[in-house]
Amino acid sequence: MAKLKVSCIQLTSSPDMDENMKAAAALIREAAGQGAQFILTPENTDQMRRYVKDRVATSGDMRAHKPIAFFAALAKELGVWLLIGSLGVRVSDEKLANRSFLFSPAGAIVQTYDKIHMFDVTLSRTEFYRESAEFKPGTKAALADMEGVKLGMGICYDLRFPHLWRDMAKAGAQILTVPAAFTMPTGRAHWEVLLRARAIETGSFVLAAAQTGEHEGGRQTWGHSMIISPWGEILAAMEREIGIITAEIDLNEVEETRASIPALQHDRDYEIKI
């Protein structure tokens, strides 16, 4: 398919998994009703909790985590490609995988991706995060084929590691997906800059669906979901409201941009002099 209508969903996930599924489904239905063929939701679509133990206790494995079957059925019902930005899937008694799921219009799981880079940072004396306490890091990048369209899948903090996205683009990715839950300080300073840089560096479309608003324990997320062209232009964007953005993208622009500036072909070996 040369042209594709895409939507990003912006949510405020809570600890209530059932309510989050209901809220996401309503927006996914709305996007499908607008003609979207590919729909992306944010990181932590199933739930956002303050305490690790609570999230692990309420999450299941691949066979038992109920949002998996729920969203598979929804993709099939609506006949859309649906990328659930991430769900917390239990992989041990103490840890989850922060896992993206791509569902086909038939409701099949086409690809999964486990977040590789853990957000272990200290932003201030009162704001710090240790994702490695909750999640087991992934070890493999993931590409998916969507009726001839190649997706490169990442999650949130992965955005800060340009080699990941460059490698996926060199492997054929035309669209890069960035479901996220950026903090307020990092979102305000870095979110748009990083998204546009990844699009420009790789000559790819970037789709970024974000968490927004206030969550359990007072955590604030930045929102500002975006759809960005291979030239780095913002095709659609939100601020901090809950809702949907939609754009029609032309995959021919990827080939044209990469032909104009073939940076993916211009890597050279080098040494660092000290």
ABEGO torsion letter per residue (X at the ends): XABBBBBBBBBBBBABAAAAAAAAAAAAAAAAAAGBABBBBBBGAABBBABAAAAAAABBBAAABAAAAAAAAAAAAAGBBBBBABBBBBABAABBBBBBBBBBAAGBBABBBBBABBBBBBABAABBBBAAAABBBBABBBBBBBGGBBBBBBBEAAAABAAAAAAAAAAGBABBBBBBBBBAAAAAAAAAAAAAAAAAAAGBBBBBBBBBEBBBGGBBBAEGBBBBBAAGBBABBBBABBEBBBBBBBAAAAAAAAAABBAAAABBBBBBBX
